[in-house]
């Protein structure tokens, strides 16, 4: 009986049904490259596993081409017109894809002039690429647009990917280059159009035994603590252009280290004698402890200085508010500012957004909860120099950092006490606007956890007024956002776009240098934590598209008509069978658009979208 039962149970467990013959779900697409460039073909199939792949070129098997993706060697003129198919097989049968044709041209097309070299496109942090001539509201649809491929990397991509067009890479031609940094302390350069690897370097010194593991046990940046902040690129620095990166690590003794790296854009090699260890003191009284800080805000390159701004690592005291600048050509430290030197906290988080800068060389940044001195000096500044939970204007005259002006809410101390600060959001410097009296206004905007939008006059920010509920802000828009702001806004054609937590993506138009008190349009869906940092693509003042990434177990890329956010053009959940799914959502991710493609970071790669 026991033997029979056992045999019966064994036979029953093997009854799984007949195997399913393979079926091609995504056909390989035609590719066009110039002589010397590689081409990549991709196929997707369904059917009973295991599935076996064999790529063929002109009906002949390609040796070793046995995966869903195939990248050719460097092409020659003789490859023009070659056809590629994928044969997928299993125990039940085979399926052959449609042929994809390779076009090889001898003359490269005019190089793309699009560059995204810093967080949110420019130092004003507008989030606008106004040179996008390929993507339009007419062709960004699920039938014409979607996921092209996913680039895999070795850790979380918390930094926004960056893009440099037509870079001369040794033995690789002049590809458009995508720079990706990870929390595993790696920096990659990929061909932005094919996903092919160009170079990869580690920010960990060889043989040092350093690691990106963390012993603080917090969930803010986890499980690794490598490169968190968006780098910045200067194409004129060094012999071939330079990528500036801040990387964190921990050595075998448990000591944390922070370093500024300057990497050759074409090879990844260290430049200018780097890396530079980040250490600082302020007025001989406050010392920067690398283990207490995290470079969360994006780097800012301004007038030859790379500025770093610091959040707390895991929000563990003691910490204060630091901005530290380094010469971009020598990596020597040139200036240091602490904005809570006689208090505590007051750091810069900004949900990954970088400090903004205006044409006059002033830095604008939103500061987190911390000590604010309510006793003022004769100039209306906090008497001990503690500016916690303020909107700061920082001058860089003669390469010296100093708070030149500021705005603080009348209830700033109370907001700090309940962790309801400005520092969760990013600042944006607005273009000149003319008010109703004909006066030119120089404004900046920011929002944080109290869900108010604050506009400040950059020429007179308002300082602190304990008796005025709005302080002395130029304008406060309250009640229009439905949640806290853990993101940065974007700007296009005089319209400001905000994506607060648990709120719809909203559009607020400007008129006579004032912001509308209610949105002119909004998305149908709401975005859960951390909301969304929108980016905008356009061709000048036309074809505006607002892009936003939705966090979650399955990340979702959304595209909206910039003139009416109720008109969703596309999202990556629309196509059947998860065709455009590209990975797990990651907080604070900012879509980057360049040369007809959209790049979105995930927990282990970058999703690349474009026209089929």
C-alpha positions in Angstrom: 0.0 0.0 0.0 2.7 2.4 0.9 4.7 1.6 -2.2 1.6 2.0 -4.4 0.7 5.3 -2.8 4.2 6.6 -3.2 4.3 5.6 -6.8 0.9 7.1 -7.4 2.0 10.3 -5.7 5.1 10.4 -7.8 3.2 9.9 -11.0 0.6 12.6 -10.0 3.3 15.2 -9.4 4.7 14.7 -12.9 1.4 15.4 -14.6 2.0 19.0 -15.8 0.4 18.9 -19.2 2.0 18.8 -22.7 4.8 21.3 -23.4 3.8 24.5 -25.2 5.5 25.3 -28.5 7.5 28.5 -28.6 5.8 31.7 -29.9 7.5 35.0 -30.8 6.0 37.7 -28.6 8.4 40.6 -29.6 9.9 40.5 -33.1 13.5 41.8 -33.7 13.5 45.3 -35.2 15.4 46.6 -38.2 18.6 48.4 -37.3 20.6 51.1 -39.0 24.2 51.9 -38.1 27.3 53.5 -39.6 30.3 51.6 -40.7 32.3 50.5 -37.6 29.4 50.5 -35.2 27.8 47.4 -33.7 24.0 46.7 -34.0 21.9 44.9 -31.4 18.8 42.7 -32.2 16.4 41.6 -29.5 13.7 38.9 -29.5 11.2 37.8 -26.9 9.3 34.5 -26.9 6.8 32.5 -24.8 6.5 28.7 -24.4 7.5 25.9 -22.0 11.0 26.4 -20.6 13.8 25.9 -21.3 13.8 28.0 -24.4 16.8 27.7 -26.7 17.9 30.5 -29.0 19.9 30.5 -32.2 20.4 33.7 -34.3 21.0 33.4 -38.0 22.6 35.9 -40.4 21.4 35.4 -44.0 20.1 31.9 -43.0 23.4 30.8 -41.5 23.8 30.1 -37.8 25.9 32.6 -35.9 28.3 30.9 -33.6 27.7 31.6 -29.9 24.6 33.7 -30.6 22.3 31.8 -28.2 20.5 34.4 -26.1 17.5 36.6 -26.6 19.8 39.5 -27.6 22.5 39.5 -30.2 25.1 42.3 -30.8 27.0 42.1 -34.0 30.8 42.8 -34.3 31.8 46.1 -35.7 30.0 46.4 -39.0 31.5 46.7 -42.5 30.0 48.0 -45.7 29.5 44.4 -46.7 27.0 43.9 -43.9 24.5 46.3 -45.5 21.2 44.5 -46.2 22.0 41.5 -44.1 19.0 39.8 -42.6 18.8 38.4 -39.1 16.3 36.0 -37.6 16.1 34.2 -34.2 15.0 30.6 -34.0 13.5 29.7 -30.6 13.1 26.0 -29.7 12.1 23.7 -26.9 11.0 20.1 -26.6 7.7 20.9 -28.3 9.0 22.6 -31.5 10.4 25.7 -32.9 9.4 29.3 -33.9 11.3 31.6 -36.2 11.1 35.3 -35.9 10.4 37.7 -38.7 13.6 38.8 -40.4 15.2 42.1 -39.3 17.3 44.0 -41.8 20.6 45.7 -41.0 21.4 48.9 -42.9 25.0 50.0 -42.8 25.8 53.5 -44.1 29.2 54.9 -44.9 28.4 58.4 -43.9 27.3 59.0 -40.3 24.2 61.2 -39.9 24.7 64.7 -38.4 25.6 64.2 -34.8 23.0 64.9 -32.2 23.5 68.1 -30.4 21.4 67.1 -27.4 23.3 66.8 -24.2 22.0 66.2 -20.7 25.1 66.8 -18.6 23.6 67.7 -15.3 20.6 66.9 -13.2 17.3 68.1 -14.7 19.1 69.4 -17.8 20.5 72.7 -16.6 21.7 74.6 -13.6 18.3 76.3 -13.3 16.9 72.7 -12.9 14.1 73.3 -15.3 13.9 69.6 -16.4 13.4 70.8 -20.0 15.0 69.4 -23.1 13.8 71.9 -25.8 15.8 70.3 -28.6 13.8 67.1 -28.9 12.9 66.8 -32.6 12.0 63.1 -32.8 9.4 62.5 -30.1 6.0 64.2 -30.5 2.5 63.9 -29.0 1.5 62.2 -32.3 4.0 59.4 -32.2 4.4 58.7 -28.5 1.7 56.1 -28.5 1.7 52.4 -27.5 1.6 51.3 -31.1 4.6 53.4 -32.2 6.6 53.9 -28.9 7.7 51.6 -26.1 10.6 49.8 -24.4 13.5 49.2 -26.7 15.8 47.5 -24.3 16.9 47.4 -20.6 20.5 48.0 -19.7 21.6 45.9 -16.7 24.0 47.2 -14.1 25.5 46.0 -10.8 23.4 48.0 -8.3 20.6 50.6 -7.8 20.5 53.5 -10.1 19.6 56.3 -7.7 21.3 59.0 -9.9 19.7 60.4 -13.0 21.5 58.9 -16.1 23.3 61.6 -18.2 23.8 61.9 -21.9 26.7 63.2 -24.1 26.3 63.2 -27.8 28.8 62.1 -30.4 31.7 61.3 -28.1 34.9 59.9 -29.7 35.6 56.6 -27.9 38.8 54.7 -28.7 38.1 52.0 -31.2 34.3 52.6 -30.9 33.7 55.5 -33.2 31.6 58.5 -32.0 28.6 57.1 -30.2 26.1 59.0 -28.2 27.1 58.1 -24.6 24.9 57.3 -21.6 26.6 57.7 -18.2 25.1 55.5 -15.5 26.3 55.4 -11.8 25.3 52.8 -9.3 25.1 52.3 -5.5 27.7 49.5 -6.1 30.2 52.3 -6.7 30.4 51.7 -10.4 30.2 54.2 -13.2 29.3 52.9 -16.7 29.4 54.4 -20.2 27.0 52.8 -22.7 26.2 53.4 -26.3 23.0 55.4 -25.7 21.4 54.0 -28.9 22.2 50.3 -28.6 23.0 49.7 -25.0 26.5 48.3 -25.8 29.0 48.7 -23.0 31.8 51.3 -23.8 33.6 51.2 -20.4 33.0 50.5 -16.7 35.1 51.6 -13.7 34.8 51.0 -10.0 35.1 53.9 -7.5 36.6 51.4 -5.0 40.4 51.5 -4.9 41.9 48.2 -6.2 43.0 45.9 -3.4 41.7 48.2 -0.7 39.1 45.8 0.7 36.6 48.7 0.7 33.0 47.9 0.3 29.6 49.6 -0.3 27.9 47.6 2.5 26.4 49.6 5.3 26.2 48.9 9.0 23.7 51.7 9.9 20.6 49.6 9.3 18.4 52.3 7.8 16.2 52.1 4.7 17.0 55.4 3.1 19.7 54.2 0.8 19.9 50.4 0.9 21.4 47.8 0.6 24.5 49.7 -0.7 25.9 53.1 -0.2 27.9 53.9 -3.3 27.1 56.6 -5.8 23.8 58.3 -4.9 24.0 61.8 -6.3 23.7 62.5 -10.0 27.1 63.3 -11.4 27.9 66.3 -13.6 29.8 66.3 -16.9 31.9 69.0 -18.5 32.8 68.2 -22.1 35.5 70.8 -22.2 37.4 69.7 -19.0 40.5 67.6 -19.4 41.6 66.2 -22.7 38.3 64.5 -23.6 35.7 65.7 -21.2 35.2 64.8 -17.5 32.5 63.1 -15.4 32.5 64.3 -11.8 31.2 61.8 -9.3 31.0 61.5 -5.5 31.3 58.0 -4.1 30.9 56.6 -0.6 32.5 53.4 0.8 33.6 51.7 4.0 36.9 50.2 4.7 37.8 47.0 6.7 38.0 49.0 9.9 34.4 50.2 9.5 35.5 53.8 8.6 33.4 55.6 6.0 35.0 57.5 3.2 33.7 60.0 0.7 35.6 60.8 -2.4 35.2 63.2 -5.4 36.3 61.5 -8.7 37.0 63.1 -12.0 36.7 60.5 -14.8 37.7 60.8 -18.4 34.5 60.8 -20.5 36.0 58.5 -23.1 37.7 55.9 -20.9 36.7 56.3 -17.3 40.3 56.9 -16.2 40.9 59.1 -13.2 42.0 62.7 -13.9 43.6 65.6 -12.2 45.3 63.4 -9.6 41.9 62.1 -8.3 40.1 61.0 -6.4 40.0 63.7 -3.8 39.0 62.7 -0.2 36.2 64.9 1.1 37.2 66.4 4.4 36.2 69.8 5.8 36.1 72.2 8.7 34.2 75.4 9.0 35.6 78.3 10.9 37.7 75.9 12.9 34.8 74.8 15.0 32.7 72.3 13.0 34.3 69.2 11.4 32.8 67.1 8.5 32.6 63.4 9.5 32.2 61.3 6.3 30.3 58.6 8.1 27.6 61.0 9.2 26.7 62.3 5.7 25.4 61.2 2.3 25.8 63.1 -0.9 22.1 62.9 -1.9 21.6 66.1 -3.9 23.0 66.2 -7.4 26.3 67.8 -8.1 26.4 71.4 -9.3 29.2 72.7 -11.6 29.3 76.5 -11.5 32.1 78.8 -12.7 34.7 76.1 -12.5 33.7 74.7 -9.1 32.0 71.4 -8.4 29.7 71.9 -5.5 28.6 69.1 -3.2 25.7 69.4 -0.8 25.2 67.0 2.0 22.3 65.1 3.6 22.6 63.0 6.8 23.5 59.4 6.4 20.4 57.6 7.8 19.3 60.8 9.7 21.6 59.9 12.6 22.9 62.8 14.7 25.1 64.6 15.0 25.0 66.4 11.6 24.7 69.9 10.2 24.3 71.6 6.9 27.3 71.5 4.6 28.1 72.8 1.1 31.7 72.1 -0.1 33.2 73.2 -3.4 36.2 71.8 -5.4 38.1 73.2 -8.3 37.1 71.3 -11.3 40.6 71.2 -12.8 42.7 70.4 -9.7 40.1 68.9 -7.3 41.5 71.1 -4.6 38.9 72.3 -2.1 38.2 76.0 -2.7 35.3 76.8 -0.3 33.2 75.5 2.6 29.9 76.7 4.1 28.0 75.3 7.0 24.5 76.7 7.4 23.8 75.4 11.0 27.3 75.8 12.5 26.1 76.5 16.0 23.1 74.2 15.9 22.2 70.8 14.5 20.6 69.2 11.5 19.6 71.5 8.7 21.2 69.4 5.9 20.3 69.2 2.2 18.2 66.1 1.1 16.2 67.5 -1.8 15.1 64.0 -3.0 18.0 63.8 -5.3 17.5 67.3 -6.8 20.7 69.4 -7.1 21.2 73.0 -5.9 20.1 75.4 -8.6 22.0 78.4 -9.8 21.1 81.7 -11.5 23.0 83.6 -14.2 24.6 85.8 -11.5 26.4 82.8 -10.0 24.2 82.5 -7.0 23.2 79.1 -5.6 19.6 78.4 -4.5 18.8 75.5 -2.2 16.1 74.3 0.1 17.3 73.3 3.6 15.9 70.6 5.8 14.6 70.8 9.4 17.2 72.1 11.8 18.2 74.9 14.1 16.9 78.4 13.1 18.0 81.4 15.2 14.9 83.5 15.7 17.0 86.3 17.2 18.1 88.4 14.2 21.2 90.5 13.7 21.1 94.1 12.4 20.8 92.8 8.8 17.9 90.5 9.6 20.0 87.3 9.5 19.9 84.6 12.2 22.3 85.9 14.9 24.4 82.7 15.2 24.3 81.8 11.5 21.8 78.9 11.8 19.3 78.8 8.9 17.5 75.5 9.4 14.4 75.0 7.2 15.1 77.9 4.9 15.2 78.8 1.2 18.7 80.0 0.8 20.5 82.2 -1.7 24.3 81.6 -1.5 26.7 83.9 -3.2 29.9 82.5 -4.8 31.7 85.8 -5.3 35.5 85.4 -5.5 34.9 81.7 -5.0 33.8 82.3 -1.4 30.5 80.9 -0.1 28.2 83.0 2.0 24.5 83.2 2.6 23.5 86.4 0.7 19.8 86.2 1.4 17.1 83.8 2.6 13.4 83.1 3.1 12.0 81.4 6.2 8.3 80.8 7.0 7.0 82.4 10.1 6.4 79.0 11.6 9.7 77.5 10.5 10.7 76.4 14.0 7.4 74.6 14.5 7.7 72.9 11.1 11.2 71.7 12.0 10.0 70.3 15.3 7.5 68.0 13.4 9.8 67.2 10.5 7.7 69.3 8.1 10.5 71.0 6.3 11.4 72.5 2.9 14.4 70.2 2.4 12.5 67.3 0.9 12.0 69.3 -2.4 14.2 70.8 -5.0 14.6 74.4 -6.0 14.1 75.8 -9.6 15.3 79.2 -10.8 12.7 80.8 -13.0 13.4 82.8 -16.2 12.8 86.5 -16.0 9.1 87.5 -15.9 7.3 90.8 -16.2 4.7 91.6 -13.5 1.5 93.6 -13.9 3.3 96.9 -13.4 5.9 96.2 -16.1 8.7 95.4 -13.6 11.0 92.5 -14.4 11.0 89.9 -11.7 13.8 87.4 -10.9 12.2 84.5 -9.1 12.8 81.0 -7.8 10.4 78.4 -6.6 10.4 75.5 -4.2 8.1 73.3 -2.1 8.5 70.8 0.7 6.6 68.8 3.2 4.0 71.5 4.1 2.7 71.2 0.5 2.8 74.9 -0.1 4.5 76.3 -3.2 6.8 79.1 -2.3 7.9 81.8 -4.8 10.8 84.0 -3.8 12.2 87.2 -5.3 15.8 86.4 -5.9 16.6 90.1 -5.4 14.8 90.3 -2.0 13.9 86.9 -0.7 12.0 88.2 2.3 14.1 86.8 5.2 12.1 86.0 8.4 8.9 87.6 9.7 7.4 86.0 12.8 4.2 88.0 12.5 3.3 87.3 8.9 1.9 83.9 8.2 3.5 83.7 4.8 6.7 85.3 6.0 7.8 87.8 3.4 7.6 85.4 0.4 6.9 86.9 -3.0 4.0 84.5 -3.3 2.7 81.4 -1.4 0.3 79.0 -3.1 -1.3 76.9 -0.4 -3.9 74.2 -0.7 -3.2 73.4 -4.4 -1.0 70.4 -3.8 -2.5 67.3 -2.3 0.5 66.0 -0.4 4.1 66.5 0.6 6.7 67.2 -2.0 9.6 64.8 -2.3 10.5 65.8 -5.8 11.5 68.7 -8.0 9.2 70.6 -10.4 9.7 71.2 -14.2 9.0 74.2 -16.3 7.8 74.6 -19.9 6.2 77.5 -21.8 5.4 79.4 -18.6 3.8 76.4 -16.9 5.2 74.8 -13.7 4.6 71.0 -13.2 4.5 69.4 -9.7 4.1 65.8 -8.6 3.4 65.7 -4.9 3.0 62.5 -2.8 -0.4 60.9 -3.3 -1.4 63.6 -5.7 -2.1 64.1 -9.3 0.6 65.5 -11.5 -0.4 69.1 -11.8 0.2 72.1 -14.2 0.3 75.6 -12.8 0.6 78.4 -15.4 2.2 81.7 -14.7 0.7 85.1 -15.6 2.3 88.5 -15.0 4.9 86.9 -12.8 2.3 85.2 -10.5 1.5 81.5 -10.3 -2.1 80.4 -10.7 -3.7 79.4 -7.4 -5.2 76.2 -8.9 -3.9 73.8 -11.6 -4.9 74.4 -15.2 -4.8 70.6 -15.8 -3.8 67.4 -13.9 -3.2 63.8 -14.6 -6.0 61.2 -14.0 -3.9 59.1 -11.8 -2.2 59.9 -8.5 1.4 59.2 -7.8 2.2 57.5 -4.5 5.4 58.0 -2.5 7.6 59.8 -3.4 5.3 61.4 -6.0 7.0 62.2 -9.3 9.8 64.5 -10.6 8.6 65.4 -14.1 10.8 66.1 -17.1 9.7 67.8 -20.3 10.7 67.3 -23.9 9.8 69.7 -26.7 10.9 71.1 -30.0 11.3 74.7 -29.0 7.9 75.8 -27.8 6.0 73.0 -29.6 5.4 69.3 -29.1 5.7 69.5 -25.4 5.5 66.1 -23.5 5.7 65.8 -19.7 7.3 62.5 -18.6 6.9 61.1 -15.1 8.0 57.8 -13.5 5.7 56.0 -11.1 7.3 54.1 -8.2 6.1 50.6 -7.3 6.8 46.9 -7.6 6.5 47.5 -11.4 7.8 50.8 -12.4 5.6 52.8 -14.9 6.7 55.5 -17.3 4.0 58.0 -18.1 3.9 60.6 -21.0 1.4 63.4 -21.0 0.5 66.2 -23.4 2.2 69.3 -21.8 -0.8 71.5 -22.8 -3.3 69.2 -20.9 -2.1 66.6 -18.4 -5.6 65.0 -18.6 -4.4 63.7 -22.0 -2.1 60.7 -21.3 -0.3 59.9 -24.5 1.4 56.7 -23.3 2.3 54.6 -20.2 4.4 51.5 -20.0 1.5 49.4 -18.7 -0.6 49.8 -21.9 0.9 47.2 -24.2 -0.3 43.6 -23.8 1.7 40.9 -22.0 3.9 43.4 -20.1 5.7 44.3 -23.3 7.1 47.6 -21.9 7.8 46.6 -18.3 11.3 47.6 -17.5 11.9 46.8 -13.8 11.1 47.6 -10.2 10.3 51.2 -9.3 12.9 53.2 -7.5 12.3 56.4 -5.5 13.3 59.8 -6.6 13.9 58.6 -10.2 13.9 61.3 -12.9 13.3 60.5 -16.5 15.9 61.8 -18.9 15.1 62.4 -22.6 17.6 62.9 -25.4 17.7 62.3 -29.1 14.4 60.4 -29.4 14.8 58.2 -26.4 13.8 58.2 -22.7 16.0 56.7 -20.0 14.6 55.7 -16.6 16.7 54.2 -13.8 15.5 51.2 -11.8 16.8 49.1 -8.9 19.2 47.2 -11.2 19.3 49.0 -14.6 18.1 51.6 -17.0 14.9 51.2 -19.1 15.4 52.7 -22.6 12.3 53.8 -24.5 11.8 55.1 -28.0 10.1 54.7 -31.4 9.9 51.2 -32.8 
